[in-house]
Amino acid sequence: QVQLVESEGGLVQPGGSLRLSCTASGSIFSAYIMGWYRQAPGKQRELVAVITSGGNTNYAESVKGRFTISRDNAKNTVYLKMNSLKPEDTAVYYCNGALGPLYYWGQGTQVTVSS
């Protein structure tokens, strides 16, 4: 069993930045595909960014050029650096870890972009 613990989100002004982190328990973190998803009120959960065990990344079109996903396998941690935040980025952000049929979720953290 893997537990994913996310950092606190917060309230950020439009144009601001925020970095989320997600730390995993377990000894095979480096093998997992790690991702960040988000869910806004009344909307389905959507993929924001993903990073493979080899460090390859992929992003939703809506965040390309603004968000960066990275991982530190020595710390069992994945990060999401969010720049140029917009009100439409407001959502609960979830960390996800996947390895074959195994799929784990963090508890979610609220990010609100508002002036």
Contacts in CASP RR format, 6 or more apart in sequence:
PFRMAT RR
TARGET T0000
AUTHOR 0000-0000-0000
METHOD contacts of the structure
MODEL  1
QVQLVESEGGLVQPGGSLRLSCTASGSIFSAYIMGWYRQAPGKQRELVAV
ITSGGNTNYAESVKGRFTISRDNAKNTVYLKMNSLKPEDTAVYYCNGALG
PLYYWGQGTQVTVSS
1 25 0 8 1.000
2 24 0 8 1.000
2 25 0 8 1.000
2 26 0 8 1.000
2 29 0 8 1.000
2 32 0 8 1.000
2 97 0 8 1.000
2 102 0 8 1.000
2 104 0 8 1.000
3 24 0 8 1.000
3 25 0 8 1.000
3 104 0 8 1.000
3 106 0 8 1.000
4 22 0 8 1.000
4 23 0 8 1.000
4 24 0 8 1.000
4 95 0 8 1.000
4 96 0 8 1.000
4 97 0 8 1.000
4 104 0 8 1.000
4 105 0 8 1.000
4 106 0 8 1.000
4 107 0 8 1.000
5 22 0 8 1.000
5 23 0 8 1.000
5 24 0 8 1.000
5 106 0 8 1.000
5 107 0 8 1.000
6 20 0 8 1.000
6 21 0 8 1.000
6 22 0 8 1.000
6 93 0 8 1.000
6 94 0 8 1.000
6 95 0 8 1.000
6 106 0 8 1.000
6 107 0 8 1.000
6 108 0 8 1.000
6 109 0 8 1.000
7 19 0 8 1.000
7 20 0 8 1.000
7 21 0 8 1.000
7 22 0 8 1.000
7 109 0 8 1.000
8 109 0 8 1.000
9 18 0 8 1.000
9 20 0 8 1.000
9 93 0 8 1.000
9 109 0 8 1.000
9 110 0 8 1.000
9 111 0 8 1.000
10 18 0 8 1.000
10 109 0 8 1.000
10 110 0 8 1.000
10 111 0 8 1.000
10 112 0 8 1.000
11 112 0 8 1.000
11 113 0 8 1.000
11 114 0 8 1.000
12 18 0 8 1.000
12 85 0 8 1.000
12 111 0 8 1.000
12 112 0 8 1.000
12 113 0 8 1.000
13 85 0 8 1.000
13 113 0 8 1.000
13 114 0 8 1.000
13 115 0 8 1.000
14 85 0 8 1.000
14 86 0 8 1.000
14 87 0 8 1.000
14 113 0 8 1.000
14 114 0 8 1.000
14 115 0 8 1.000
15 83 0 8 1.000
15 84 0 8 1.000
15 85 0 8 1.000
15 86 0 8 1.000
15 113 0 8 1.000
16 83 0 8 1.000
16 84 0 8 1.000
16 85 0 8 1.000
16 113 0 8 1.000
17 81 0 8 1.000
17 82 0 8 1.000
17 83 0 8 1.000
17 84 0 8 1.000
17 85 0 8 1.000
18 81 0 8 1.000
18 82 0 8 1.000
18 85 0 8 1.000
18 111 0 8 1.000
19 79 0 8 1.000
19 80 0 8 1.000
19 81 0 8 1.000
19 82 0 8 1.000
20 36 0 8 1.000
20 79 0 8 1.000
20 80 0 8 1.000
20 82 0 8 1.000
20 93 0 8 1.000
20 95 0 8 1.000
20 109 0 8 1.000
20 111 0 8 1.000
21 77 0 8 1.000
21 78 0 8 1.000
21 79 0 8 1.000
21 80 0 8 1.000
22 34 0 8 1.000
22 36 0 8 1.000
22 77 0 8 1.000
22 78 0 8 1.000
22 79 0 8 1.000
22 80 0 8 1.000
22 95 0 8 1.000
22 106 0 8 1.000
23 75 0 8 1.000
23 76 0 8 1.000
23 77 0 8 1.000
24 32 0 8 1.000
24 34 0 8 1.000
24 76 0 8 1.000
24 77 0 8 1.000
24 78 0 8 1.000
24 97 0 8 1.000
24 104 0 8 1.000
25 76 0 8 1.000
26 76 0 8 1.000
28 99 0 8 1.000
29 73 0 8 1.000
29 76 0 8 1.000
30 53 0 8 1.000
30 73 0 8 1.000
31 53 0 8 1.000
31 99 0 8 1.000
32 53 0 8 1.000
32 97 0 8 1.000
32 98 0 8 1.000
32 99 0 8 1.000
33 50 0 8 1.000
33 51 0 8 1.000
33 52 0 8 1.000
33 53 0 8 1.000
33 97 0 8 1.000
33 98 0 8 1.000
33 99 0 8 1.000
34 50 0 8 1.000
34 51 0 8 1.000
34 69 0 8 1.000
34 71 0 8 1.000
34 78 0 8 1.000
34 95 0 8 1.000
34 96 0 8 1.000
34 97 0 8 1.000
34 98 0 8 1.000
35 47 0 8 1.000
35 48 0 8 1.000
35 49 0 8 1.000
35 50 0 8 1.000
35 51 0 8 1.000
35 69 0 8 1.000
35 78 0 8 1.000
35 95 0 8 1.000
35 96 0 8 1.000
35 97 0 8 1.000
35 98 0 8 1.000
36 47 0 8 1.000
36 48 0 8 1.000
36 49 0 8 1.000
36 50 0 8 1.000
36 69 0 8 1.000
36 78 0 8 1.000
36 80 0 8 1.000
36 93 0 8 1.000
36 94 0 8 1.000
36 95 0 8 1.000
36 96 0 8 1.000
37 45 0 8 1.000
37 46 0 8 1.000
37 47 0 8 1.000
37 48 0 8 1.000
37 93 0 8 1.000
37 94 0 8 1.000
37 96 0 8 1.000
38 45 0 8 1.000
38 46 0 8 1.000
38 48 0 8 1.000
38 89 0 8 1.000
38 91 0 8 1.000
38 92 0 8 1.000
38 93 0 8 1.000
38 94 0 8 1.000
38 111 0 8 1.000
39 45 0 8 1.000
39 46 0 8 1.000
39 91 0 8 1.000
39 92 0 8 1.000
39 94 0 8 1.000
40 88 0 8 1.000
40 90 0 8 1.000
40 91 0 8 1.000
40 92 0 8 1.000
43 91 0 8 1.000
45 94 0 8 1.000
46 60 0 8 1.000
47 60 0 8 1.000
48 59 0 8 1.000
48 60 0 8 1.000
48 63 0 8 1.000
48 67 0 8 1.000
48 69 0 8 1.000
48 80 0 8 1.000
48 93 0 8 1.000
49 57 0 8 1.000
49 58 0 8 1.000
49 59 0 8 1.000
49 60 0 8 1.000
49 63 0 8 1.000
49 67 0 8 1.000
49 68 0 8 1.000
49 69 0 8 1.000
49 80 0 8 1.000
50 57 0 8 1.000
50 58 0 8 1.000
50 69 0 8 1.000
51 57 0 8 1.000
51 69 0 8 1.000
51 70 0 8 1.000
51 71 0 8 1.000
51 78 0 8 1.000
55 71 0 8 1.000
57 69 0 8 1.000
59 65 0 8 1.000
59 67 0 8 1.000
59 69 0 8 1.000
62 88 0 8 1.000
63 82 0 8 1.000
63 89 0 8 1.000
66 82 0 8 1.000
66 83 0 8 1.000
66 84 0 8 1.000
66 85 0 8 1.000
67 80 0 8 1.000
67 81 0 8 1.000
67 82 0 8 1.000
67 83 0 8 1.000
68 79 0 8 1.000
68 80 0 8 1.000
68 81 0 8 1.000
68 83 0 8 1.000
69 78 0 8 1.000
69 79 0 8 1.000
69 80 0 8 1.000
69 81 0 8 1.000
70 78 0 8 1.000
70 79 0 8 1.000
70 81 0 8 1.000
71 77 0 8 1.000
71 78 0 8 1.000
71 79 0 8 1.000
72 78 0 8 1.000
72 79 0 8 1.000
78 95 0 8 1.000
80 93 0 8 1.000
82 89 0 8 1.000
82 111 0 8 1.000
85 111 0 8 1.000
85 113 0 8 1.000
86 113 0 8 1.000
87 113 0 8 1.000
87 114 0 8 1.000
88 113 0 8 1.000
89 111 0 8 1.000
89 113 0 8 1.000
90 111 0 8 1.000
90 112 0 8 1.000
90 113 0 8 1.000
90 114 0 8 1.000
91 110 0 8 1.000
91 111 0 8 1.000
92 108 0 8 1.000
92 109 0 8 1.000
92 110 0 8 1.000
92 111 0 8 1.000
93 108 0 8 1.000
93 109 0 8 1.000
93 110 0 8 1.000
93 111 0 8 1.000
94 105 0 8 1.000
94 106 0 8 1.000
94 107 0 8 1.000
94 108 0 8 1.000
94 109 0 8 1.000
95 105 0 8 1.000
95 106 0 8 1.000
95 108 0 8 1.000
96 103 0 8 1.000
96 104 0 8 1.000
96 105 0 8 1.000
96 106 0 8 1.000
97 103 0 8 1.000
97 104 0 8 1.000
97 105 0 8 1.000
98 104 0 8 1.000
END
